[in-house]
Amino acid sequence: MLNGIGFIIILVCVFGSFVISGGKFEIIIHALPHELMAIGGAAIGSFIVSNSMATVKKAGGGIVRSFKGARWKATDYKDLLTLLFGLLTTFKKGGATGLEPHLDKPEESTLFQPYPRLLKDHHLIEFICDYLRMMTVNFEDPNQLDAAMDADIEKHHHEEAGPQHALQTMADALPAIGIVAAVLGVIKTMGSIDQPTEILGAMIGGALVGTFLGILLSYCLVAPLAGKLLEIIDADSKPFMVAKTAIVAYAQNQPVQVAIEIARRMTPSAYAPSFQQLETALDEAKNGLNPAAA
């Protein structure tokens, strides 16, 4: 919704100022279809040429994602911390034997089932399960574990950011593509140099619509969407850091509750549960709302 409001403001202010200042809107309307065809076709074609089909598909999903916003809410972070508490407590009390059944089939685990929104994030669940499984097979060096998790997070972030980078590259190219469309309009105008001044003026104005559209689409549409997508990708990567912090802290022989508190302090400030809120959630887990974690 916020994106829609922003785009409405852009269109109203840009075209409204043009009309109020006495601009002839019919020139833009007349030139718009063929200028859009040239700019849009060239932009989409070059986008397809310069990216793999996987990136092209993900870019489409990325545009949708930029409208939906970040997936993670405050309750999700509290649930993640509570889930990590349950997993680490189970590991501490039952060892590898007690934890492995939950890691093998998270969707059937009594530890994971109370958190269906977390289960939908397959990358995060796999990340948590894989590194806890490593700890069950004596991957106990906290420094090695820290480095391995950082490398994994960086790889995932790089892959997620691929479509965003492609969209940003397209945004950077659009002003130049607009110039291509404008030059075509000038060439067309030069072929009608014998026409009256008012006709030539309208034709030149129509040609300049190409430059205008290229700049408008770049800086007021594609670049903002690419920037919003990067912000969302960054926000959706934060849970990985929270999970990593808790697991590494536990591997450093911190008590489970201390490890979870350290992870809580890594949670983005806008979404972090307070110390008391987390204490309440963990007490509920201990008291039987999540029996396997007690």
Sequence and secondary structure as in RCSB ss.txt:
>XXXX:A:sequence
MLNGIGFIIILVCVFGSFVISGGKFEIIIHALPHELMAIGGAAIGSFIVSNSMATVKKAGGGIVRSFKGARWKAT
DYKDLLTLLFGLLTTFKKGGATGLEPHLDKPEESTLFQPYPRLLKDHHLIEFICDYLRMMTVNFEDPNQLDAAMD
ADIEKHHHEEAGPQHALQTMADALPAIGIVAAVLGVIKTMGSIDQPTEILGAMIGGALVGTFLGILLSYCLVAPL
AGKLLEIIDADSKPFMVAKTAIVAYAQNQPVQVAIEIARRMTPSAYAPSFQQLETALDEAKNGLNPAAA
>XXXX:A:secstr
 HHHHHHHHHHHHHHHHHHHTT  HHHHHHHHHHHHHHHHHHHHHHHHHHS HHHHHHHHHHHHHHHH  S  HH
HHHHHHHHHHHHHHHHHHHHHHHHHHHHH GGG TTTTT HHHHT HHHHHHHHHHHHHHHTT   HHHHHHHHH
HHHHHHHHHHHHHHHHHHHHHHHHHHHHHHHHHHHHHHHHTTTTS HHHHHHHHHHHHHHHHHHHHHIIIIIHHH
HHHHHHHHHHHHHHHHHHHHHHHHHHTT  HHHHHHHHHTTS TTT   HHHHHHHHHHIIIIISGGG 
